Amino acid sequence: MADEANKSAFLEIQSRMIETTAKLKQVQNQMRSKEGEKKRAYLTLEELRQLSDDTNTYKSIGRTFVLEPKSVLMDEQEEKLKDSEATISALEKSKEYLEKQIAEVENNLRELLQQDPGLARQIMSMSV
């Protein structure tokens, strides 16, 4: 009876670990994407700063380029930069939370295996 309870607890912990790890990978991918977006906005902003104020600047909209004042493009890039930084900050907090959850799940698994060494042997004997 206790053996079945330990097996079901193990399966629950295993599913939590898989789910949390997947979420962590997703957050890391989102962070990488936002870092790239932030870098593009920063580099574009730096290039725009080098231009004189009377230079014709164009904004890409799909396949079309539209004439826009330099100030409008700079404002848009600054906004993208700020948005990216805010999103990265929020994702960093999510990442820390998920890493704590993974550590907690690992501790739960470790405790379960210490309580029932027979379960550990069964897990090790399973084919992957």
N, C-alpha and C positions, 0 to 999 in steps of 0.2 A: 504494500500500500504506500509506504513512504517512498519506495523506489519509483513508483509511478508519479508521485507528487514531485519528486526531484527531477524526473525526466521532463515533466510538463513545465516546471520552473526553468529548466535549462533551455527548452525550446522557446519559451517566452523571452528569456534574456537574450538568446541568439537572435530572435526577430527584432528586438529593440536595438541590438548592436548593428544589425544590417541596416535598419531604417535610419538610425542616427548617423551612421557612416555615409549613407547615400545623401542625406541632407547636408552633411559637412562638405562633401565633394561638390554639391550643387552651389553652396555658398562660396566655396573657393573659386569655382568657375565664374560666378557672378563678379567676384572681387577682381579676378584677372581681367574680365571684360571691362569693368568700370575703370581699372587702372589704365588700360589702353585708351579708353575714351577720354580720360583725364589728360593723358599725355598728348593726345592729338589736339585737344582744345588748348593746352598750354603752348604747344609748338605753333599752332595757327595764330594764337594771340601774339606770340613773340614776333612772328613774321609780319603781322598786321601793324605792330608798333613801329616797325622799321620804315613803313611806307609814309609818304607825306599825306597830309589831310586831303589834298585835292586829287589824289590818285583814284582812278576808276576801280572799284572793287565789285566783284560779282559773287552772287550766292548761287550754289548749285541746288536746283530743285528737280530731282529726277534726272532727266536728260537735258533739261533747260538751265540756262544761266541767266540770272536776273540781276540787273544793275542795282546795287545797294550802296548807300553811303558807308564809309569806313566805320563810322561810329556805331551803326546798327550791327555790323558784323562783329565788332569788338564786344559789344554788349552781349550778343548771343553767345560768343565764345566764353566770356566771363561767367555767364549764367551756367553754361555746360560744365565749366570747371567747378563752380560752387556746388552744383547738383551732384557731380561725380564725387566730390569730397564728402558731402553729406551721406551719400549712399554707401560709400566705402566705410565710413565711420559706423553706420548702422550694421553693415555686414560684418565688420570686425567684432562688434558686440555679439552678434548671432554666432559667429565662429567660436568665440570664447565660451559661450553658453553650451554649444554643442560639444566642444572639447571636454567641458566639465561633465556633461551627460555621459560621454563615452568613458571617461575615467570612472564614473559611478557604476556604470554597467560592468566594466571590467572588474571592479571590486566585488560587485554582487556575484559575478561568475566565479571569481577566485574563492569567495566564501562558500559558495555552493559546492565547489569541487573539494574544498577542504572538509566540509561536513560529510561528504559521501565519496570516499576514494574509489568505490566500485563504479560510480558513474563516470569518473575520470578515466578509468580503464576501458569502460564501454565506449566512450567517445574516441579514445585513442585507437581502438580496434576497428572503428568504422572505416569503410573505404570511402575515399573522397571522390 
